[in-house]
Amino acid sequence: MMETRTGKGCGEGFMDDFDIGSRLKAMRTAGNLSQRQLAEQAGVPHAQISNIEKNKISPSISTLRKVLGGMGVSMADFFEPERED
């Protein structure tokens, strides 16, 4: 019989609410990049950037690394919760 977890442990819950598409778009626009520019720099099709930002597709880890690399952003920085000052 499989056990299921019902409680939330340390760090759980954050990823449930994490919006990869919105975060990517915010970082891309903050860097003054168009979707086409980012796609070219990352070596991925423009449509892939568009679909990720619209949450139509979930990128693989490999693809996300490529896209973030096109902006000079690490996976750790991408997933770092934003601080409220």
C-alpha positions, 0 to 999 in steps of 0.5 A: 500500500502506498502512503500519501503525504498530507502535510506540508514540510519545509519548503513545500507549497512554494513550487505549487504556486510558482508560475514559470511562465510569468517569472520567465516573462518578468525576467526577460522584460527586465532584461529588455529582451524580446521573445525572439532575441531570447530564443536566438540567444538560447538556441530555442525556437521563438514559439517555445519561449512564447508557449512557456510564457503563456504556460501552454507548455512546461519546459524540460529542465534542459530547455529551461537551462538553455533559456535561462542561459540565454539571459545569464540567469542560473536555475537557483536565481530563477527559482529564488523566491522574491523578497518583499522589502 
